[in-house]
Amino acid sequence: MSVVVFAGVFGGSLLGLFVSPKLPIHHQSQESKDIVRLGMGLVATTVAVVLGLLVSSAKSFYDTQGNEMTQLAADYVMLDRVLAYYGPEAAEARAALRNVLAGLLESREASPITTKSLSTIKSGAIVGNSLVGRLMALSPQNDNQRSFKGEAISVALQLGHTRWLMFEQNTVPVPRLLLGMLIAWLILLFLSFAIFAPRNLMVVAGLFMAAFAVSGAILLILEMYHPQGGLIRLSEAPLRAALAQLGQ
């Protein structure tokens, strides 16, 4: 997508440079240039506002997913601690919890959370069918154990809620209409830049770098809308730190 944006924007610049000498002389008057510049100034302002909104929205989405990742790691450690307080009878459940988290990290390395990896999330069994089964199979012997069992099940359900929430958020598409309009405005803007510009290497190089910069901004937006994979991927450090704490 970013390469297409770059090609379209820079192509619009080249088109403007190509068309410029073919314009009738009365189209190149100072009054014509002033009117075009006034109109394109309004377009440039609109582009700046929309681009800022998209970057802000993408960054907010990325931060939300990062916070949920941290919450997920904290819940894994919390569940392990609750099971430790339950007693040695929960040893198998703690081992299953560690296996679930290790499997989650392996699945993230092999396949990011996308609509195509729904089977991976299901096979992960939210927090693991084996783990849920072991929690349900616990037989409390006193009030303390009954309390810890209820808390463990509650945290396990919270883990499942967070994982499915992260999955569903990643199925929400980028606002394509807004993005498409932004790209159209950029092409129009660069066309206007070039149509009254002198034809020399410095102008071409400047337009090339400007097109590269705005396509890079589009790349950042798209990458932050897909934080589970790609160039700007969420760090797995919280989950790995949680894995190191399990069983301690």
C-alpha atoms as an extended CHARMM CRD file, in Angstrom:
* protein
*
       248  EXT
         1         1  MET       CA              0.0000000000        0.0000000000        0.0000000000  PROA      1               0.0000000000
         2         2  SER       CA              2.7920000000        2.4260000000        0.8730000000  PROA      2               0.0000000000
         3         3  VAL       CA              4.5990000000        1.6740000000       -2.3960000000  PROA      3               0.0000000000
         4         4  VAL       CA              1.3630000000        2.3190000000       -4.3000000000  PROA      4               0.0000000000
         5         5  VAL       CA              0.9390000000        5.6200000000       -2.4440000000  PROA      5               0.0000000000
         6         6  PHE       CA              4.5120000000        6.6110000000       -3.2690000000  PROA      6               0.0000000000
         7         7  ALA       CA              4.0510000000        5.6950000000       -6.9300000000  PROA      7               0.0000000000
         8         8  GLY       CA              0.7950000000        7.6460000000       -7.1340000000  PROA      8               0.0000000000
         9         9  VAL       CA              2.0720000000       10.7530000000       -5.3650000000  PROA      9               0.0000000000
        10        10  PHE       CA              5.4110000000       10.9230000000       -7.1530000000  PROA      10              0.0000000000
        11        11  GLY       CA              3.6930000000       10.0040000000      -10.4060000000  PROA      11              0.0000000000
        12        12  GLY       CA              1.3960000000       12.9870000000       -9.9020000000  PROA      12              0.0000000000
        13        13  SER       CA              4.4850000000       15.1780000000       -9.5200000000  PROA      13              0.0000000000
        14        14  LEU       CA              6.0120000000       13.8430000000      -12.7400000000  PROA      14              0.0000000000
        15        15  LEU       CA              2.7020000000       14.3570000000      -14.5150000000  PROA      15              0.0000000000
        16        16  GLY       CA              2.6790000000       17.9790000000      -13.3880000000  PROA      16              0.0000000000
        17        17  LEU       CA              6.2220000000       18.5120000000      -14.6660000000  PROA      17              0.0000000000
        18        18  PHE       CA              5.2640000000       16.9050000000      -17.9890000000  PROA      18              0.0000000000
        19        19  VAL       CA              2.0900000000       18.9440000000      -18.4320000000  PROA      19              0.0000000000
        20        20  SER       CA              3.6090000000       22.2660000000      -17.3320000000  PROA      20              0.0000000000
        21        21  PRO       CA              5.2990000000       23.2960000000      -20.6210000000  PROA      21              0.0000000000
        22        22  LYS       CA              2.2240000000       22.2650000000      -22.6210000000  PROA      22              0.0000000000
        23        23  LEU       CA             -0.1040000000       24.7160000000      -20.8370000000  PROA      23              0.0000000000
        24        24  PRO       CA             -1.2870000000       27.7380000000      -22.8440000000  PROA      24              0.0000000000
        25        25  ILE       CA              0.4800000000       30.9230000000      -21.8410000000  PROA      25              0.0000000000
        26        26  HSD       CA             -2.6470000000       32.5010000000      -20.3060000000  PROA      26              0.0000000000
        27        27  HSD       CA             -2.9030000000       29.5080000000      -17.9420000000  PROA      27              0.0000000000
        28        28  GLN       CA              0.5290000000       30.3430000000      -16.5720000000  PROA      28              0.0000000000
        29        29  SER       CA             -0.2510000000       33.9100000000      -15.5700000000  PROA      29              0.0000000000
        30        30  GLN       CA              0.5080000000       35.0910000000      -12.0560000000  PROA      30              0.0000000000
        31        31  GLU       CA             -3.2020000000       35.3730000000      -11.2670000000  PROA      31              0.0000000000
        32        32  SER       CA             -3.7490000000       31.7250000000      -12.2370000000  PROA      32              0.0000000000
        33        33  LYS       CA             -0.8350000000       30.6260000000      -10.0780000000  PROA      33              0.0000000000
        34        34  ASP       CA             -2.1540000000       32.5910000000       -7.0930000000  PROA      34              0.0000000000
        35        35  ILE       CA             -5.6230000000       31.0600000000       -7.3380000000  PROA      35              0.0000000000
        36        36  VAL       CA             -4.2140000000       27.5240000000       -7.6340000000  PROA      36              0.0000000000
        37        37  ARG       CA             -1.9160000000       28.1190000000       -4.6670000000  PROA      37              0.0000000000
        38        38  LEU       CA             -4.7880000000       29.4290000000       -2.5470000000  PROA      38              0.0000000000
        39        39  GLY       CA             -6.9040000000       26.3770000000       -3.3460000000  PROA      39              0.0000000000
        40        40  MET       CA             -4.0390000000       23.9610000000       -2.7480000000  PROA      40              0.0000000000
        41        41  GLY       CA             -3.2670000000       25.7230000000        0.5390000000  PROA      41              0.0000000000
        42        42  LEU       CA             -6.7360000000       24.7090000000        1.7190000000  PROA      42              0.0000000000
        43        43  VAL       CA             -6.1410000000       21.1420000000        0.4850000000  PROA      43              0.0000000000
        44        44  ALA       CA             -2.7500000000       21.0500000000        2.2440000000  PROA      44              0.0000000000
        45        45  THR       CA             -4.3880000000       22.1180000000        5.5090000000  PROA      45              0.0000000000
        46        46  THR       CA             -7.0440000000       19.4250000000        5.1310000000  PROA      46              0.0000000000
        47        47  VAL       CA             -4.3900000000       16.8030000000        4.3810000000  PROA      47              0.0000000000
        48        48  ALA       CA             -2.3890000000       17.8180000000        7.4660000000  PROA      48              0.0000000000
        49        49  VAL       CA             -5.4700000000       17.5610000000        9.7040000000  PROA      49              0.0000000000
        50        50  VAL       CA             -6.5750000000       14.1810000000        8.3120000000  PROA      50              0.0000000000
        51        51  LEU       CA             -3.0500000000       12.7710000000        8.4210000000  PROA      51              0.0000000000
        52        52  GLY       CA             -2.6960000000       13.9040000000       12.0290000000  PROA      52              0.0000000000
        53        53  LEU       CA             -6.0360000000       12.3000000000       12.9420000000  PROA      53              0.0000000000
        54        54  LEU       CA             -5.0600000000        9.0060000000       11.3190000000  PROA      54              0.0000000000
        55        55  VAL       CA             -1.6640000000        8.9270000000       13.0330000000  PROA      55              0.0000000000
        56        56  SER       CA             -3.2870000000        9.7530000000       16.3870000000  PROA      56              0.0000000000
        57        57  SER       CA             -5.9450000000        7.0520000000       15.9120000000  PROA      57              0.0000000000
        58        58  ALA       CA             -3.3660000000        4.4500000000       14.8840000000  PROA      58              0.0000000000
        59        59  LYS       CA             -1.1060000000        5.3200000000       17.8270000000  PROA      59              0.0000000000
        60        60  SER       CA             -4.0540000000        5.0790000000       20.2220000000  PROA      60              0.0000000000
        61        61  PHE       CA             -4.9290000000        1.6400000000       18.8370000000  PROA      61              0.0000000000
        62        62  TYR       CA             -1.2990000000        0.5180000000       19.1510000000  PROA      62              0.0000000000
        63        63  ASP       CA             -1.0860000000        1.7420000000       22.7600000000  PROA      63              0.0000000000
        64        64  THR       CA             -4.3660000000        0.0140000000       23.6290000000  PROA      64              0.0000000000
        65        65  GLN       CA             -3.0560000000       -3.2990000000       22.3310000000  PROA      65              0.0000000000
        66        66  GLY       CA              0.2010000000       -2.7650000000       24.2280000000  PROA      66              0.0000000000
        67        67  ASN       CA             -1.6790000000       -2.1560000000       27.4860000000  PROA      67              0.0000000000
        68        68  GLU       CA             -3.7640000000       -5.2620000000       26.9070000000  PROA      68              0.0000000000
        69        69  MET       CA             -0.5990000000       -7.2720000000       26.3050000000  PROA      69              0.0000000000
        70        70  THR       CA              0.7850000000       -6.0680000000       29.6410000000  PROA      70              0.0000000000
        71        71  GLN       CA             -2.5320000000       -6.8580000000       31.3460000000  PROA      71              0.0000000000
        72        72  LEU       CA             -2.4590000000      -10.3340000000       29.8300000000  PROA      72              0.0000000000
        73        73  ALA       CA              1.0340000000      -10.9590000000       31.2140000000  PROA      73              0.0000000000
        74        74  ALA       CA              0.0060000000       -9.6770000000       34.6610000000  PROA      74              0.0000000000
        75        75  ASP       CA             -3.0470000000      -11.9570000000       34.7060000000  PROA      75              0.0000000000
        76        76  TYR       CA             -0.9030000000      -14.9950000000       33.8910000000  PROA      76              0.0000000000
        77        77  VAL       CA              1.3670000000      -14.2380000000       36.8540000000  PROA      77              0.0000000000
        78        78  MET       CA             -1.6240000000      -13.5040000000       39.0880000000  PROA      78              0.0000000000
        79        79  LEU       CA             -3.2900000000      -16.7880000000       38.2100000000  PROA      79              0.0000000000
        80        80  ASP       CA             -0.0680000000      -18.6440000000       38.9440000000  PROA      80              0.0000000000
        81        81  ARG       CA              0.1890000000      -16.9640000000       42.3690000000  PROA      81              0.0000000000
        82        82  VAL       CA             -3.4330000000      -17.7660000000       43.2140000000  PROA      82              0.0000000000
        83        83  LEU       CA             -2.8290000000      -21.4180000000       42.3570000000  PROA      83              0.0000000000
        84        84  ALA       CA              0.3400000000      -21.3840000000       44.4870000000  PROA      84              0.0000000000
        85        85  TYR       CA             -1.7180000000      -20.1320000000       47.4440000000  PROA      85              0.0000000000
        86        86  TYR       CA             -4.2540000000      -22.8740000000       46.7900000000  PROA      86              0.0000000000
        87        87  GLY       CA             -1.6700000000      -25.5020000000       47.6370000000  PROA      87              0.0000000000
        88        88  PRO       CA              0.2990000000      -28.3900000000       46.1200000000  PROA      88              0.0000000000
        89        89  GLU       CA             -2.9340000000      -29.8590000000       44.7320000000  PROA      89              0.0000000000
        90        90  ALA       CA             -2.8170000000      -27.1520000000       42.0540000000  PROA      90              0.0000000000
        91        91  ALA       CA              0.6480000000      -28.1450000000       40.7830000000  PROA      91              0.0000000000
        92        92  GLU       CA             -0.7510000000      -29.7160000000       37.6100000000  PROA      92              0.0000000000
        93        93  ALA       CA             -2.8340000000      -26.6150000000       36.8900000000  PROA      93              0.0000000000
        94        94  ARG       CA              0.2470000000      -24.4140000000       37.3220000000  PROA      94              0.0000000000
        95        95  ALA       CA              2.1910000000      -26.6180000000       34.9080000000  PROA      95              0.0000000000
        96        96  ALA       CA             -0.6780000000      -26.4030000000       32.4120000000  PROA      96              0.0000000000
        97        97  LEU       CA             -0.7040000000      -22.6150000000       32.7850000000  PROA      97              0.0000000000
        98        98  ARG       CA              2.9990000000      -22.4420000000       31.9630000000  PROA      98              0.0000000000
        99        99  ASN       CA              2.4630000000      -24.6600000000       28.9120000000  PROA      99              0.0000000000
       100       100  VAL       CA             -0.3850000000      -22.4190000000       27.7300000000  PROA      100             0.0000000000
       101       101  LEU       CA              1.7480000000      -19.2720000000       27.9510000000  PROA      101             0.0000000000
       102       102  ALA       CA              4.7080000000      -20.9770000000       26.2700000000  PROA      102             0.0000000000
       103       103  GLY       CA              2.3860000000      -22.1620000000       23.5090000000  PROA      103             0.0000000000
       104       104  LEU       CA              1.0070000000      -18.6360000000       23.0960000000  PROA      104             0.0000000000
       105       105  LEU       CA              4.5150000000      -17.2410000000       22.6060000000  PROA      105             0.0000000000
       106       106  GLU       CA              5.3200000000      -19.9530000000       20.0800000000  PROA      106             0.0000000000
       107       107  SER       CA              2.0970000000      -19.2900000000       18.1630000000  PROA      107             0.0000000000
       108       108  ARG       CA              2.8420000000      -15.5460000000       18.0820000000  PROA      108             0.0000000000
       109       109  GLU       CA              6.2280000000      -16.2380000000       16.5620000000  PROA      109             0.0000000000
       110       110  ALA       CA              4.7270000000      -18.5810000000       13.9820000000  PROA      110             0.0000000000
       111       111  SER       CA              1.5220000000      -16.6790000000       13.1890000000  PROA      111             0.0000000000
       112       112  PRO       CA              0.4740000000      -13.1880000000       14.3680000000  PROA      112             0.0000000000
       113       113  ILE       CA             -3.0730000000      -12.6820000000       15.6800000000  PROA      113             0.0000000000
       114       114  THR       CA             -5.1250000000      -12.0600000000       12.5460000000  PROA      114             0.0000000000
       115       115  THR       CA             -8.3740000000      -13.3340000000       11.0950000000  PROA      115             0.0000000000
       116       116  LYS       CA             -6.3680000000      -16.1750000000        9.5450000000  PROA      116             0.0000000000
       117       117  SER       CA             -5.1300000000      -17.3450000000       12.9440000000  PROA      117             0.0000000000
       118       118  LEU       CA             -8.5380000000      -17.8870000000       14.5360000000  PROA      118             0.0000000000
       119       119  SER       CA             -7.7760000000      -21.6040000000       14.6870000000  PROA      119             0.0000000000
       120       120  THR       CA             -4.5650000000      -20.8180000000       16.5810000000  PROA      120             0.0000000000
       121       121  ILE       CA             -6.4860000000      -18.8800000000       19.2170000000  PROA      121             0.0000000000
       122       122  LYS       CA             -9.0630000000      -21.6470000000       19.4640000000  PROA      122             0.0000000000
       123       123  SER       CA             -6.3810000000      -24.3010000000       19.7600000000  PROA      123             0.0000000000
       124       124  GLY       CA             -4.8700000000      -22.1630000000       22.5050000000  PROA      124             0.0000000000
       125       125  ALA       CA             -8.2260000000      -22.6460000000       24.1850000000  PROA      125             0.0000000000
       126       126  ILE       CA             -8.2780000000      -19.0570000000       25.4020000000  PROA      126             0.0000000000
       127       127  VAL       CA             -6.2390000000      -19.9980000000       28.4590000000  PROA      127             0.0000000000
       128       128  GLY       CA             -6.1360000000      -23.6480000000       27.5230000000  PROA      128             0.0000000000
       129       129  ASN       CA             -8.9000000000      -26.2430000000       27.7580000000  PROA      129             0.0000000000
       130       130  SER       CA             -6.5750000000      -28.4480000000       29.7730000000  PROA      130             0.0000000000
       131       131  LEU       CA             -6.0020000000      -25.6350000000       32.2670000000  PROA      131             0.0000000000
       132       132  VAL       CA             -9.7060000000      -24.8360000000       32.6260000000  PROA      132             0.0000000000
       133       133  GLY       CA            -10.4200000000      -28.5120000000       33.0870000000  PROA      133             0.0000000000
       134       134  ARG       CA             -7.8240000000      -28.7580000000       35.8490000000  PROA      134             0.0000000000
       135       135  LEU       CA             -9.2190000000      -25.6870000000       37.5920000000  PROA      135             0.0000000000
       136       136  MET       CA            -12.7350000000      -27.0990000000       37.5090000000  PROA      136             0.0000000000
       137       137  ALA       CA            -11.4550000000      -30.4470000000       38.7680000000  PROA      137             0.0000000000
       138       138  LEU       CA             -9.9080000000      -28.9620000000       41.9060000000  PROA      138             0.0000000000
       139       139  SER       CA            -11.6300000000      -30.1950000000       45.0920000000  PROA      139             0.0000000000
       140       140  PRO       CA            -11.3080000000      -27.5610000000       47.8200000000  PROA      140             0.0000000000
       141       141  GLN       CA            -10.9120000000      -28.9340000000       51.3240000000  PROA      141             0.0000000000
       142       142  ASN       CA            -11.5640000000      -25.7110000000       53.2280000000  PROA      142             0.0000000000
       143       143  ASP       CA            -12.9140000000      -22.1880000000       52.8480000000  PROA      143             0.0000000000
       144       144  ASN       CA             -9.5240000000      -20.7820000000       51.8490000000  PROA      144             0.0000000000
       145       145  GLN       CA             -9.1530000000      -23.2300000000       48.9820000000  PROA      145             0.0000000000
       146       146  ARG       CA            -12.7250000000      -22.6000000000       47.8610000000  PROA      146             0.0000000000
       147       147  SER       CA            -11.9840000000      -18.8880000000       47.7780000000  PROA      147             0.0000000000
       148       148  PHE       CA             -8.7480000000      -19.3950000000       45.8150000000  PROA      148             0.0000000000
       149       149  LYS       CA            -10.4680000000      -21.7310000000       43.3490000000  PROA      149             0.0000000000
       150       150  GLY       CA            -13.1520000000      -19.1240000000       42.6460000000  PROA      150             0.0000000000
       151       151  GLU       CA            -10.5030000000      -16.4330000000       42.2040000000  PROA      151             0.0000000000
       152       152  ALA       CA             -8.4820000000      -18.6690000000       39.8780000000  PROA      152             0.0000000000
       153       153  ILE       CA            -11.4990000000      -19.3040000000       37.6650000000  PROA      153             0.0000000000
       154       154  SER       CA            -12.2710000000      -15.5730000000       37.6200000000  PROA      154             0.0000000000
       155       155  VAL       CA             -8.7190000000      -14.6830000000       36.5300000000  PROA      155             0.0000000000
       156       156  ALA       CA             -8.7910000000      -17.4500000000       33.9140000000  PROA      156             0.0000000000
       157       157  LEU       CA            -11.9800000000      -16.0070000000       32.4450000000  PROA      157             0.0000000000
       158       158  GLN       CA            -10.3730000000      -12.5560000000       32.4300000000  PROA      158             0.0000000000
       159       159  LEU       CA             -7.4360000000      -14.0020000000       30.4940000000  PROA      159             0.0000000000
       160       160  GLY       CA             -9.8270000000      -15.3940000000       27.9330000000  PROA      160             0.0000000000
       161       161  HSD       CA            -11.6720000000      -12.0960000000       27.6990000000  PROA      161             0.0000000000
       162       162  THR       CA             -8.4410000000      -10.1660000000       27.0710000000  PROA      162             0.0000000000
       163       163  ARG       CA             -7.1840000000      -12.5750000000       24.3980000000  PROA      163             0.0000000000
       164       164  TRP       CA            -10.4570000000      -12.5150000000       22.4770000000  PROA      164             0.0000000000
       165       165  LEU       CA            -10.6550000000       -8.7390000000       22.8300000000  PROA      165             0.0000000000
       166       166  MET       CA             -7.2010000000       -8.3960000000       21.2440000000  PROA      166             0.0000000000
       167       167  PHE       CA             -8.2500000000      -10.7140000000       18.4400000000  PROA      167             0.0000000000
       168       168  GLU       CA            -11.4950000000       -8.8570000000       17.7170000000  PROA      168             0.0000000000
       169       169  GLN       CA             -9.7480000000       -5.4840000000       17.7420000000  PROA      169             0.0000000000
       170       170  ASN       CA             -7.3380000000       -6.7510000000       15.0850000000  PROA      170             0.0000000000
       171       171  THR       CA            -10.2450000000       -7.6230000000       12.7960000000  PROA      171             0.0000000000
       172       172  VAL       CA            -11.3860000000       -3.9670000000       12.6870000000  PROA      172             0.0000000000
       173       173  PRO       CA            -10.2870000000       -2.5930000000        9.2970000000  PROA      173             0.0000000000
       174       174  VAL       CA             -8.3720000000        0.6200000000        8.6990000000  PROA      174             0.0000000000
       175       175  PRO       CA            -10.8070000000        3.4330000000        7.7050000000  PROA      175             0.0000000000
       176       176  ARG       CA            -10.2930000000        2.8490000000        3.9840000000  PROA      176             0.0000000000
       177       177  LEU       CA            -12.5400000000        5.6470000000        2.7060000000  PROA      177             0.0000000000
       178       178  LEU       CA            -10.6650000000        8.2350000000        4.7640000000  PROA      178             0.0000000000
       179       179  LEU       CA             -7.3300000000        6.7520000000        3.7260000000  PROA      179             0.0000000000
       180       180  GLY       CA             -8.3910000000        6.7100000000        0.0610000000  PROA      180             0.0000000000
       181       181  MET       CA             -9.4690000000       10.3430000000        0.1930000000  PROA      181             0.0000000000
       182       182  LEU       CA             -6.1770000000       11.2850000000        1.8380000000  PROA      182             0.0000000000
       183       183  ILE       CA             -4.2000000000        9.5910000000       -0.9440000000  PROA      183             0.0000000000
       184       184  ALA       CA             -6.2980000000       11.3410000000       -3.6230000000  PROA      184             0.0000000000
       185       185  TRP       CA             -5.6870000000       14.7120000000       -1.9630000000  PROA      185             0.0000000000
       186       186  LEU       CA             -1.9480000000       14.0170000000       -1.7770000000  PROA      186             0.0000000000
       187       187  ILE       CA             -1.7860000000       13.1880000000       -5.4930000000  PROA      187             0.0000000000
       188       188  LEU       CA             -3.7050000000       16.3550000000       -6.3260000000  PROA      188             0.0000000000
       189       189  LEU       CA             -1.4580000000       18.4010000000       -4.0370000000  PROA      189             0.0000000000
       190       190  PHE       CA              1.7640000000       17.1200000000       -5.5560000000  PROA      190             0.0000000000
       191       191  LEU       CA              0.3830000000       17.6220000000       -9.0480000000  PROA      191             0.0000000000
       192       192  SER       CA             -0.2430000000       21.2770000000       -8.1970000000  PROA      192             0.0000000000
       193       193  PHE       CA              3.2540000000       21.6040000000       -6.7280000000  PROA      193             0.0000000000
       194       194  ALA       CA              4.8660000000       20.4190000000       -9.9350000000  PROA      194             0.0000000000
       195       195  ILE       CA              2.6930000000       22.0590000000      -12.5350000000  PROA      195             0.0000000000
       196       196  PHE       CA              4.1510000000       25.5410000000      -11.9730000000  PROA      196             0.0000000000
       197       197  ALA       CA              7.6060000000       24.3670000000      -10.8320000000  PROA      197             0.0000000000
       198       198  PRO       CA             10.7710000000       24.7240000000      -12.9290000000  PROA      198             0.0000000000
       199       199  ARG       CA             11.9150000000       21.5100000000      -14.5920000000  PROA      199             0.0000000000
       200       200  ASN       CA             15.2790000000       20.6730000000      -13.0510000000  PROA      200             0.0000000000
       201       201  LEU       CA             16.9120000000       17.8930000000      -11.0670000000  PROA      201             0.0000000000
       202       202  MET       CA             16.6320000000       19.7240000000       -7.7290000000  PROA      202             0.0000000000
       203       203  VAL       CA             12.8500000000       20.0350000000       -8.0820000000  PROA      203             0.0000000000
       204       204  VAL       CA             12.5060000000       16.3520000000       -9.0080000000  PROA      204             0.0000000000
       205       205  ALA       CA             14.6830000000       15.3130000000       -6.0650000000  PROA      205             0.0000000000
       206       206  GLY       CA             12.6930000000       17.4960000000       -3.6590000000  PROA      206             0.0000000000
       207       207  LEU       CA              9.3740000000       16.0980000000       -4.8600000000  PROA      207             0.0000000000
       208       208  PHE       CA             10.7970000000       12.5680000000       -4.6550000000  PROA      208             0.0000000000
       209       209  MET       CA             11.8250000000       13.0320000000       -1.0160000000  PROA      209             0.0000000000
       210       210  ALA       CA              8.5010000000       14.6450000000       -0.1160000000  PROA      210             0.0000000000
       211       211  ALA       CA              6.5820000000       11.7470000000       -1.7320000000  PROA      211             0.0000000000
       212       212  PHE       CA              8.8100000000        9.2880000000        0.1260000000  PROA      212             0.0000000000
       213       213  ALA       CA              8.0640000000       11.0700000000        3.4290000000  PROA      213             0.0000000000
       214       214  VAL       CA              4.2750000000       11.0360000000        3.0610000000  PROA      214             0.0000000000
       215       215  SER       CA              4.2570000000        7.3920000000        1.9140000000  PROA      215             0.0000000000
       216       216  GLY       CA              6.3400000000        6.6210000000        5.0160000000  PROA      216             0.0000000000
       217       217  ALA       CA              3.6300000000        8.2630000000        7.1300000000  PROA      217             0.0000000000
       218       218  ILE       CA              1.0230000000        6.0100000000        5.4850000000  PROA      218             0.0000000000
       219       219  LEU       CA              3.2620000000        3.0260000000        6.2250000000  PROA      219             0.0000000000
       220       220  LEU       CA              3.4340000000        3.9870000000        9.9220000000  PROA      220             0.0000000000
       221       221  ILE       CA             -0.3490000000        4.3170000000       10.0940000000  PROA      221             0.0000000000
       222       222  LEU       CA             -0.9510000000        0.9100000000        8.5240000000  PROA      222             0.0000000000
       223       223  GLU       CA              1.7190000000       -0.7690000000       10.6620000000  PROA      223             0.0000000000
       224       224  MET       CA              0.3390000000        0.6280000000       13.9330000000  PROA      224             0.0000000000
       225       225  TYR       CA             -3.1070000000       -0.6490000000       12.9750000000  PROA      225             0.0000000000
       226       226  HSD       CA             -1.5930000000       -4.1720000000       12.8560000000  PROA      226             0.0000000000
       227       227  PRO       CA              0.6020000000       -4.3290000000       15.9910000000  PROA      227             0.0000000000
       228       228  GLN       CA              0.5590000000       -8.1300000000       16.2430000000  PROA      228             0.0000000000
       229       229  GLY       CA              2.7650000000       -8.4930000000       13.1860000000  PROA      229             0.0000000000
       230       230  GLY       CA              4.8100000000       -6.4800000000       10.7470000000  PROA      230             0.0000000000
       231       231  LEU       CA              7.5520000000       -3.9230000000       11.1780000000  PROA      231             0.0000000000
       232       232  ILE       CA              6.1710000000       -2.2210000000       14.3120000000  PROA      232             0.0000000000
       233       233  ARG       CA              5.2280000000       -5.3070000000       16.2540000000  PROA      233             0.0000000000
       234       234  LEU       CA              4.2870000000       -5.2320000000       19.9070000000  PROA      234             0.0000000000
       235       235  SER       CA              7.0720000000       -6.4150000000       22.1780000000  PROA      235             0.0000000000
       236       236  GLU       CA              6.6400000000       -9.8500000000       23.7340000000  PROA      236             0.0000000000
       237       237  ALA       CA              8.8240000000       -8.8220000000       26.6950000000  PROA      237             0.0000000000
       238       238  PRO       CA              5.8810000000       -8.6840000000       29.1800000000  PROA      238             0.0000000000
       239       239  LEU       CA              4.7740000000      -12.2120000000       28.2450000000  PROA      239             0.0000000000
       240       240  ARG       CA              8.3210000000      -13.5590000000       28.4200000000  PROA      240             0.0000000000
       241       241  ALA       CA              8.8520000000      -11.8790000000       31.7860000000  PROA      241             0.0000000000
       242       242  ALA       CA              5.6100000000      -13.4640000000       32.9820000000  PROA      242             0.0000000000
       243       243  LEU       CA              6.7260000000      -16.8820000000       31.7090000000  PROA      243             0.0000000000
       244       244  ALA       CA              9.9380000000      -16.5600000000       33.7310000000  PROA      244             0.0000000000
       245       245  GLN       CA              7.8670000000      -15.9150000000       36.8740000000  PROA      245             0.0000000000
       246       246  LEU       CA              5.5180000000      -18.8810000000       36.5010000000  PROA      246             0.0000000000
       247       247  GLY       CA              6.2150000000      -21.7100000000       38.8680000000  PROA      247             0.0000000000
       248       248  GLN       CA              8.4400000000      -19.6060000000       41.1290000000  PROA      248             0.0000000000
